């Protein structure tokens, strides 16, 4: 076990600062682009419609990343489950809890999205936001269940990753993941190789996301030119509804669970993790706070063995904020394009998102690729509607990341309480401020294995 003397106590701060500085400029650029798009759309509608291609190009770049993102995250996610289950009761309980809470979060997103209907006033056609109509022919609406199942089977393992069929990529990822799992220790080198591949994929995704201001400008200018102020008010309604839903989920759903199972206050836990929340808001990614969460959970009185299983696995399988975002954004796009999802389609989409969302917290913006993947798999004619979300996705990423982080912190305490691996008296002392966390002893615990860091 490392000691506080193994490295300088503030080594993690420069990295966080650098990440914050780079993200800060991108954040400002997106704000400027959105404001400029609104002005152009209102003042010069013809010009606004003319720059719609910028939004379409950005969506195409995101679509390019769908298959590799899903393949890598699913393969590594299955690998993390295998490691988690080797510790017995804690791993099994953690996985069951993550599955249930992800489903609950997705369900809450569906309920709120259906109640708000934030995109219903836009009345757009797929052609108004891009070439979505051209994608409609790719769907298998008239082929029935047999045709749908037949389409899942790719012509080859590699074609599933090159032809852009998301369900085929998901199917192959599951096969490869379970095959590596079956190899046992001999599959570790392959898993590490996929981990390195995911690093490359996410690096490319980050490069693409730096073009978000250009895509946001083109998409917002076109939509405002088409609908006027209705686009602005509907997007603001979606953002407000999403933030409110995340607050309710954290302080009501998770708060009640925490109080019942652990007799601890969610408000005190949030205050204890205040510095981590600031770091997440600065970078729009909960991954940067992973080592600090591990250290703080151990200081809270949770046994290191429990923390070591729950926190890394939760970063891949317990993405509550991302789950809420995926469902609400999907319903917004469908309503805006006047092609709402039936309840049956919503349920199948929910099932798909439960699997496809795993690992989406690894990079700020990966949720956008997962959203595009869900639409392409179930309603490809709505894929171009992702351009509607580009302008505000950056502003919603903070709420996603904070909710994901809160869900994993609460999950660690809950599972520790159920497995009796937490010192309750110490936890109470820490949360009440009688045993404060010493920042000088903070140790960055990033695992050197790619499989441990990429699932974050």
Secondary structure, 3 states (H helix, E strand, C coil): CCCHHHCCCCHHHHHHHHHHHHHHHHHHHHHHHHHHHHHHHHHCHHHHHHCHHHHHHHHHHHHHHHHHHHHHHHHHHHHHHHHHHCCCHHHHHHHHHHHHHHHHHHHHHHHHHHHHCCCCCCCCCHHHHCCHHHHHHHCCCCCHHHHHHHHHCCCCCCHHHHCCCHHHHHHHHHHHHHHHHHHHHHHHHHHHHHHHHHHHHHHHHHHHHCCHHHHHHHHHHHHHHHHCHHHHHHHHHHHHHHHHHHHHHHHHHHHHHHHHHHCCCHHHHHHHCHHHHHHHHHHCCHHHHHHHHHHHHHHCCECHHHHHHHHHHHHHHCCHHHHHHHHHHHHHHHHHCCCCCCHHHHHHHHHHHHHHCCCCCCCCCHHHHHHHHHHHHHCHHHHHHHHHHHHHHHHHHHHHHHHHHHHHHHHHHHHHHHCCCECHHHHHHHHCCCCCCCHHHCCCCCCCCHHHHCCC
